[in-house]
């Protein structure tokens, strides 16, 4: 059983022309795909089961990610139900030379753990042990209320 902090994952993609739209910015569909992948991995890490996306909260694209920038996606499980997990996901535009970051996108996804028959299966209780974990959970709950 993973703690909240142990579900935290982050990955980066260099935005290439094949990831971009006609304005040379990351296509929103690619950003959503990467967010969904990180979210599913966090949910699977937590539950120890295969997981499927059940819902996606409102998604606002606040800033573009330009060709040549890095898209940094982070996510973690912050709340659980009987078979579901809520995952906070954020995307950032990052300059690969200076490591300067700016948040571009935030959303909250719900995943459901499934068994080998693709039926919902129970997930463990969420453990929040550290101060960092408490900070992450509080930020997610406050952010979700604002969405």
N, C-alpha and C positions, 0 to 999 in steps of 0.2 A: 504494500500500500504506500503510495507516494504522498509526500506532503505537498502543500501548495508550491513551495519553492522548487521542489524537485520536478514539477510539471513545467516550469519556465523553460521555454525554448526560444531561440533566436536564429535566424538565418538571413543571408544576404544574397542578392542577385544583382549583377551589373546590368544596367539597362542598355540593351543593344538595340539597333534599329528594328530588329524583328519583334521586339517587345513593345514597340511604340506605335502611336497613331500618327496621323498626318501632321500633327503639331510637334513631333519629336519629343513627346512625353509618354510615359508608361501608359499603356492601354489599361483602363480600369478593370477590364476582365482579367488581365494577367495579375494585377494586384490582388483582386478578390480570390483568384485561384491560389496564389501563394499564401494568403491569409488562411484560407480553408485548409490547406495542407499543414501549416504549422498548428492550427487549432486541432485538427484531427490527431496529429502526433501527440500533442499535449494531453488530449482526452484518452488516447490509447495508453500513454505512459501512466496516467493516473489509474485507469480502470483495469489495465491488464487484459483488455478485450478489444476486439475490432469495434470501431465506432463509425456511425454515419451522421451526417449533418442533418439536424432536424429543423433548425430555423436560423435566420440571420436577422439581427436587429438592423435598424436604419444604418446606412453607410453614407457618410459625408466625405467627399474628396475635397479636402481643405486646401491643399497645395499640390502642384504637379511634381512628378519625379522625372527629371530630364534625362535624355540619352546621355550616357557617360556617368551619371550618378549611380550610387548603389541604392537599391530598395532594401531596407532592413525591416524585417517583419518579426515582431515578438508576440508571444502569446503564453497564457497560463490559465489553468483551471482555478476559479475563485469561488465557485458555489456548486453544490451537487443536489440532485433529487434522488429518487429511488433508482432510476435507470439512466438519468440524464446528468450532464455536466455543462455548466456555463463557462465559456472561455472568453477572456478579454483579449482582443487582438488589436495591435496598432502597427501602422506602417510609418516608416520614416524615410525621408530623402537624406542621403549621407554623401558627403564629398569624400571620395576615396583618398584624396591627397591630404586633407586637413582633418578628417573624421568629424567635421561639423555636421550636426544632425538637426533636422526639423521634422516634426510630426506632420504627416500628410493625410492620414486616414485612421479612423478608430471605429470599431464595431464590437458587438457582443454576439457570439455564435453559441448555439445549443447543439450538443452532440448527444446521441443515445448509444449506449453500449449494447452490442448484440452478441448472441451466442453463435455456435456453429450452424444453427438452423435459421439464422438471421432474425431471431426473436429478441426483443428487449431483455436484458439481463441486469440484475442488480449491480450497483457500484458501491464501493466502500464509502464510509464517512470521510469527509475532508478534514485533514489535520493541519492546523496552522500553529506552528511552534515558535517561530522566530519573529523578531521585530520586523525584519524585512518582509516576511510572509504576511504579517498583519498590515503593513503599509500597502503591499500590493493588493490585498483583499479590499481594504478600505477604499483605495483609489478606484478599483473596479466597480464597487457598489455605488460610490458617489458618481462615477462617470456614467454608469448605466441609468441612474435616476435622471441624469441630464439629457439622455438621448431621447 
